Amino acid sequence: MALMGKIESWISPWIYGPLAFLLWVFLLNLAKNLIIHKIKRLSQRSIFHFGEMIAEAARFPLSILILGSGIYILQLLLPLEQKYTQAALIAFQASVIIGSIIFLDSAIRAFGSIYAQRAEFAFFSKGILQGLVRGVVIGLGLLIFLDMIGIPITPLLASLGVGSLAIGLALQDTLTNFFAGIYITIDKPVRVGDFVKIETGEEGYVTEVGWRATRIQMLPNNMVIVPNHKLITSILTNYYLPTRELAVLIQVGVHYDSNLKKVEEVTIDAARQVMKTVNGGIPEFDPFIRYHTFGDSSINFTVILRAREFVDQYLIKHEFIKALHERYQQEGIVIPFPIRTLDLSKETLATLTNRS
């Protein structure tokens, strides 16, 4: 205190006060830059790569905090009135709140960018998620600051509660779709690139899972936009789960006079050739048939082939039918036309003959 008194007697506080302020800000900024540089170098040498991101997020908030603390020290050195002292204290408190908000906002955005590369939902909903998080962080920081400077926040919280309820009711459908989108991207009943069919009959490739709707590009190149809440409540077939490969079933019928063992051998041989030569077929898959019905004019069976994905089945069926028809003609196997046999009594037949 004696030293301060001597300094005050020699030099005016309005001279050494600002000098002390500048020295404080300069030294702390120098220390900040050195520490951040050290943390970034250590992060590059270790597996903890988030250190560099956190250090970079803290750079500007620390500058604000250093400036605010310098203002607080300056008011301690200067002979100021009470109202200016109070203003300097509020400025310091504001620097702490603003610095904290900016740091959290920067860190959350950086973490979000990294996580969005690994999670589909974070990637497709990056904008709205960041907006929600930033709104929460800034809102909480503002409420804390108002409480620190003596402004009651209870009436404000009550107003916010009523307003949030009104907004929630007004945006009920939007929020329903948003949370349905969260469910879709976390549970993954459908994913971008999957070929799906919904119970109303639309089928195609999923091109986008948004926060409000899912877009399905149909094979005729039309786009179907399905609200997320309708998608999760409908019966949906995903042709890419559990794998993209699927069985291709083709119904065939042969004449009752056919040698069924020969039919099986010829059909399987034709199917094997198709599997090996047609794009989309599985060359290592061994086709087979299963007889199942004595039909009105034929013995019916199913040929089981395999395709790499859903749309490949169309070309496989096309080429198999051509190949099988050609082989049956070569082997003398008949695919009969539908035949109806009339069983008439002798009296009825005689009556019809006399009329003719």
N, C-alpha and C positions, 0 to 999 in steps of 0.2 A: 504493500500500500504506500509505503514511504517512497519507493521507487516511482510508482505511478504519480504520486504527488509531485516529485521533482520533475518528471517528464512533462506533466501538465503545466508546471510553472515555466519550463523552458520552451516547449512547443505547444501550439494550439491543438486541441483535440480534432479540429477540423482539418488538420494537416496529417497527424499521425494516424487518425482513424481511417481515412480512405487508403493510406499507405498500407496499414495493417490488413484492410479488406482485400486489396490487390495481392498482397503477399500470400494471404490465406488461400485465395482462389487459385493463384499460380501454383503454389506448392501442392495443393490437393489434386489439381488437375494433372500435374506431373506425376504424382504418385498413382493416380487412377490409370493413366496411360501405361505406366510401367507394369502395374499389376495385371491389366487386361492383356498386354502383350505377353507377359509370362504365362498366364492361364492359356492363351491360345497356342503357345509353343508346347506346353505340356499336353494339351489336348491332342495335338497332332502326333505326338509320340506314344500316346496310350490308346486304349480301346474306348475310353470315355470321350467320345466326340461331341457330346452335348455341351462340354465346358466352353468350347469356342462360341457356340450359339448363345449360351447364357451370358458370356462376357460381352458379346456384341450387343445383346439386348439391354445390358446394364449401362452401356457407355453414355447415352444421352440422359437417362434418368439420374445417374450419378452427377452429371454436370449441373442439372437442375438443383439437386440436393446441395451440392457444394455452393452454388450461388445463394440459395436460401439460407444456408448456415452462415455464409459470409455476411449477409444482410443482418442476421440476428446478432452476430458479433459486433458489427458496425454500430448498431443501436446501443450496445452496452458501452461502447467507447465514447459516443457522442452525447453531449448534454441535450437530449431531446425532451419535448413535452410528452405527457402521458399518452396522448392520442397517437403520436408517431411511434412511440414504443410499442403500443398495442398493434399498430399496423404492421410493424416489423415482425412481431410475433406471429401474426396471422399469415404474413408472407412466408415465414419459415414453415409453419404448419401446412400451408398450401403447397410448398415445394415438396414436402414429404409425401403428401397425398398424390400430387400430380406425377411425381417421379415413380411412385409405386404403381400407379395406374398404367403409365407408359411402359414400365418394365414388364408387368404382367401381360399387357396387351402384346408386346413384341415377342415375349417368350411363348405365349400361347399360339400366336400366329406361326412362329418358327416350328414348334412341335406339331402344329396342325398340318403344315406343309410336308413334313417328314412322314407323318402318319397317313396323309392322303395318298401317298405313293404305295402304301401297303393295304389300305382298306378301300373297297369300292365305294362304300357309302360316304366316307370322308371325302373321296375324290369328287363324286358327283354332287355332293351337298356342301362343298367347301365354302362357297360364298355365304349361304344362309347360316351355317354353323359358326363361322367366324363372326358374322353380324350378331348372332345371339350371344356368343361369349363376350364380345366386346361391349355389347349393351349391358350385360350383367356386371362386368368389371367396372365400367364407367359409372353405372348407376350406384353400385355399392360405394365406390370411392366418393361420389358426390354426396351421398347420404352421410358418410363418415365425416366429411369436411364440414357439412352444415351443422352436424352435431358438435363438432369441435369448436366452432365459432359461436355456439350458443343459440342457434336457430332450432326450435323444436321440430322434430321430424315425424312425430306421431300422427298429426293431422295429414301430413303428406303421404305417409304409408297407408292410412285409411283411404285416402283418395285414390292412390294407386291400386289398392285392392278392388275398389268398386270399378275403376276404369278397366282393370285387367279382366274382371268378370264380364263386363260388357263387350270388350274386344274378343274374349274367348267365345262368347255366344255368337257374335257376328261372324267370326272366322271358324265356326265349328267344322264345316266341311273341309276347309283348307287344312286345319290342324289334324283332322282325321286322316286325310291323305298323307300328310307329313309323317305322322307316326306309323302309318302303314308302310311308307317308304323306308323308314328305319327298320321295321320288321323284315321287309323283303331283302334289304342289303345285309342284314345281320344273319338271318336264318338261311338266306340264299335258296329259296324254292325256285327262283329263276335268276339267271346271271346274264350280263351283256354277252351276246353271241349265241345264246341258247336258242334252239328251235322249239317253240311251244305251241300248244293248242289250248284255247280256253273253251269253256262249255258252251258258249254261244256260237262256236264254229270257226272263229277266226284263228288262223295259224300263221306263223312266220318267225323271223329272227328278232330277238330282243336287241334293240339298238341303243336303248337308254333307259336307265332306272333313275328317274328324277325324284325330287322331293314332293311333287304333286301327282305325277302320272308316269306310266311306263309306256314306252313307244315300241310297237311291234311292226316290223316291215314284212308284209305278206309277199308271197312268191310273185303275184302280178305287179309288184313294185308299188303297192299301196301302203300307206302308213296308218296303222290303227293306234289310237291313243286311248289307253285304258286307265281310268283313275285308280290309284294304288289301293284304295279300300275295296273297290270292286274286284280287283285282281286277287287279293288275298281271301276274299269270301267266295270266289268261284272255284269250280272243279277244274283243275289245270293239269294238262299232260306235258311234261318236259321230256322231249325225245333225246336230250343230251345227258340225262341222269338215269342210272348211275354212270354210264359211259355213252359215248356217241354211237358206238356200234349197235346195230339192231337187226333183228331177224326179218327177212323178207318172205312172206307167205304167199304162195301162188296156188290157186285151186285149179285142178285138172281132172278130166274124166275120160275113161277109155271104154271101148265096147266090151260087152259081157263075154265075147268069145276070145278076148285077148289073153295071152300068157302073162300073168301078173308078175312073175319073176323076171321075164324079159323086159316088161314095161319098166320095172324098177331099175334094172341095170342100164337101160337106154336113157331113162330120164336123169339118173344120177350122173351118168357120163356127160350128158349135155350140160347139166348144171355145173359140173366141175370146170368144163371149158369156159363157161361164162364167168365163173369166179376168177379165173386166171387171166382172162383177156379184157374184161370190161372194166373201165375206170370206176372206182367206187366199190368194187368187189373185194372180198377178203380171200386172197389166193390160198392161204393155209387152212381155210375152213372147208370141212368135208360135208357137202350137202347130203340131205337124206329126204325120204318121202314117208308119209304115213297114210295108208288107206283108212278111210273112215265111214263111207256111206255106200250102200247099194241104192243108187238113184233110179229114177224112172226109166232112163235109157242108157245109163252108164255106171261104171264103178268109179267112185270119186275118191280123190286123194289130195293131200296137200304137199307141195314141194317147199322145203325150208332152205333158203339161202341166207346170206348175210351181207349187209352193206356197212360201209364205214360211217355213214351218217344218213339222216332222214331223207334228204333229197336225192341221194344216190340210188334209192330203190326204184325210182321211175325208169332210169336207163337200164338197170338190171332186169326189171320185168320186161321191158321192151325187147331187149336182146335175147332174153331167155325164151320168150314166146316164139320169136322167129326161129331160134335154133332148134327148139323142141319140135315145132311144126315140121321143119325140114327133116329132122331125124326120124320122126314118126312116119313120114312119107317113104323114107328110104327103107325102114324096117317093116313096113306094112302094118303098122299099128293104127287103128281107126279111132278117131275122136268122133263119136256118133252125134247126129242131130237129135234133138228131142223127138221122141216117138210116143204116140198115144195109141193104145190097142183097145178096140171095142170088143167086148165079150157079149155076143148076141145069142139068144136061144134059137133053135131050129125053126120054131113057128114064126118068130119075128123075121128071121132071114128069108123064109119062104114067102112071107107076106110082102117083103120089100122086093123080092125077085119077081113076083107076079105083077106088082105095080109097074115095074120097069118094062 
